[in-house]
Amino acid sequence: MGVFVLWGFRAASILQEKPFEKLAKRDLLTPENSLQVDPGYEVYAGVANSTTQINSIRFAAPLIVSLRWQAPQPPISNSAGDGQQDLTAINANNNSFVRFSVRYRQWVQTYTSLFGRDPIDATITGENAGVGSVMLHTLAYGGSRGLSLFRNSIAVSSYLSFQCGYKDWIPTQSYYTVATQAGCPANAVYTGRNSSSLQCLSQKDTKVLEAASFNVAASGIKGTWGFLPVTDGVLLQQLPNQQLLQKQVNGVNLLSRGINTEKALVNWLEDTFPMFANNNIEKILLYYPRSDLTDNPNAPKFATRGYQGATAQRADNIHAEMAFVCPSYWLAEAFSDKGRSSYGYQYCVPIATHGTDISGYCGPADVTQSSDFEYVFIRNFIAEDNPFITPEIANGGSSSHSQQTNPAPSWPPFDIYTPYQPNLNEAGGVPFSVQNAAGNVTEGRGSRCDFWRTMGAYIPA
């Protein structure tokens, strides 16, 4: 999932960093020419419909040949690239390059006024891996950018990936393997000035690079990724769990939501966490014991895919808390003081599996989501900086009990001492049932998240 930018409305405005200041932007949105805009390097025409759209606006030079794997460069005037690898259009929000994604936020801050919006009102949001990107944006440049990238962030199902140092063994070996498979081995003799394996790769056809990348990614352990963000000391300066602990983050407000055999489990842990010593593996087994769980289908179920056997559920819960659940708490905690605020919640509208909540935030509403639920608290968070829910909506605006007292309007900000969060669900409406829905086994989660934080340097994350 990508990262998306949303806006509320606010009267105040502040000066923002403008990395595009050398481009002479011109506002052509006049009554005579209301569907055109010129950011200084090309004129773009919009399409008139219910919401005027101007798509595919480039915010950087295309990632081709010598610009591959380099820092983003300004857009080329009156050139749309060759179309082969131009991933720098604004409606391509699934761009996996964190540097280009940050540059896109800077483009938004510079040019959004041309579209009638105030840059101070930008809110970023994402789902799953997209929330991993949201987290990295809050951590970018050591959390020193304040409001220059965005004001609010929404983390729907947080995700924390491994984050090695840029020259550590794992990313280095991944690079060497891709280079070799693409025909640019690092030990080859390259002739000519400044010739290297990387320059050889920059000349390769996109399909050759795609095949080499796919082969390396597919050769890894199930549930892992071949290529991940790295700590470079500039854009990403620390491991996320440590920087979040120090509350060094960008933005002001956060809305966050959290989601065989013993020998086989140990083998999986050793493969998944190759930097863990034997005693670290034993600690994981201690924090995630078998207890009285069995492979009986009627036994208590983890808050993952609860219909699996006990050992598989156990492995799912280990990975879920390490990569998804605990990071959502760490992210919320990082925004809990220094003039910032965060709001946690749990989504439990049946069946609350991964991704089923998106329609409730962005529409159209699913069969299990009422019109009262759709958009309501997300809209308030974007526009008012908090997810306030009115008593009428909390009780169901169309119900006969809309005026009853309800605790939802008193949605408290999250902090480590009172980590309260509402459980978002619905009652009434159309009957809905599902088989094999998972239970919710969360006892002791706080201590397990503390354990994962102590292990950050060995994951690394």
C-alpha positions, 0 to 999 in steps of 0.5 A, a space after each residue: 500500500 502507498 502513502 497518500 496526502 489529504 487536506 483539511 482547512 485552516 486559516 493560518 499559514 507558515 513559510 515552508 522549505 521550497 527545494 523547487 525555488 529555482 523553478 519559476 512557478 506560475 499560477 494559471 488558474 484564472 477564470 479564463 483558464 481555470 483547468 491549467 496550472 504551471 509549476 514552472 517546468 510544464 503546463 498541466 491541464 485538468 479534467 472537469 468532473 465532480 472534483 477537478 483532477 490534474 493527474 501525472 504531474 512530475 515532481 522529479 526527473 525520471 529514474 533512468 540511466 545515470 539517475 537510477 539509485 541517485 538522489 532526486 533531481 528537479 523535473 526536466 522542463 517540458 519533458 515527460 521522460 521516456 516512459 520506461 521508468 518514470 516513477 516520479 509522477 504525483 499519482 504514483 504514490 507507491 514509489 518505494 524510494 523513501 528519498 523520492 517520497 520525501 521529495 514529493 512531500 516537499 513538492 506538495 508543500 511548495 505547490 499545493 497553494 496553486 490548487 487552492 490548498 494551504 500546505 500547513 494542512 497536509 495529512 499523510 496516511 497509509 496501510 500496512 507497508 504504507 504505514 511503514 513509509 508513514 513511520 519513516 517520514 515521521 523519522 526522516 532527518 532525525 525528526 528535525 523537519 517539524 511541519 515542513 513535510 506534513 502536519 498530521 499522520 494516520 497509521 493504519 496497521 503499523 508495519 516495521 521492517 528490518 533496517 540495517 546499516 547501508 553497508 551492513 552484510 545483508 544489504 551488501 550481499 543483496 546488491 552483489 547478488 543482483 549485480 551478478 545476476 544482471 551481468 554486472 558482477 562486482 569483481 569484474 574488470 571495468 574499463 573507462 573513467 569512473 566505470 563500476 558495477 553500479 554504472 554497469 547496472 545503470 545501463 541495463 534494460 529495466 526488465 533485466 533489473 526486474 528479473 534479477 531483483 525478483 530472483 533475489 527477493 524470491 530466494 529469501 525466507 517466506 514473510 521477509 523482503 529482499 530489499 528494505 530501507 537502510 540507515 544511511 545516517 542522513 535521511 534515516 539516522 537511527 533504528 526506528 524503535 530507538 528514535 521513537 523512544 526519544 520522541 524525535 519525530 516530524 509532524 504534530 498529531 498522530 492517529 494510530 491503529 494496532 492489528 507444526 512443531 516446536 523444532 520447526 518453530 525454532 528453525 523458523 526463528 533462527 532463519 528469520 532473526 539470523 543475528 539472534 544468539 541461542 539465548 535470544 531465541 530462548 527469550 522469544 520462546 519464553 515471551 511466547 510460551 505454548 501455555 495450554 494451547 493445543 491444535 484443537 480447533 476449539 482452543 483459544 485463538 490468537 489475534 492473527 489467523 486463529 484457525 491455524 494450529 497452535 504452533 503456526 498461531 504462535 509464529 504468526 503472533 510473534 511476527 505480528 507483534 514484532 512487525 505490526 502491533 508493537 510499532 503502532 504503540 511505539 509510534 503513538 508513544 513518540 507523539 505523546 508529549 512535546 506539544 504533540 498528540 496521538 490517538 490510538 484505536 482498535 478496529 473490530 467491525 466484523 470481520 476485522 481482518 487486514 485491509 477490511 477497514 480501508 473502506 470505512 476511512 476512504 469509502 465506499 462503505 462496506 456492507 458491515 459499515 454504516 454511513 455513520 461510521 464512514 469517514 467520521 473520525 478520519 475527517 475530524 482528525 484531518 480537519 480539526 487535529 483530533 478524531 472527535 466523535 459526536 454522541 449522536 454518531 457514537 450512538 448511531 445517528 439513525 437509531 432511537 438511542 442517539 442521545 444516550 451518554 456514550 464514552 466515545 466523544 471523550 476520546 483521550 490522547 494516548 500516553 504510556 501511563 493511560 494507554 486507553 483507546 476506543 474499540 470501534 465496532 457497530 451494532 444493529 444493521 444487517 446481520 453478518 456472520 463469518 466462520 473461523 474468526 480469530 479471538 483476541 489474545 493480548 494479555 502481556 502485550 506490553 511486556 512483549 513489546 518492551 522485549 522487542 524494543 530491547 532486541 532492536 539492535 539485533 533485528 535490526 529495526 
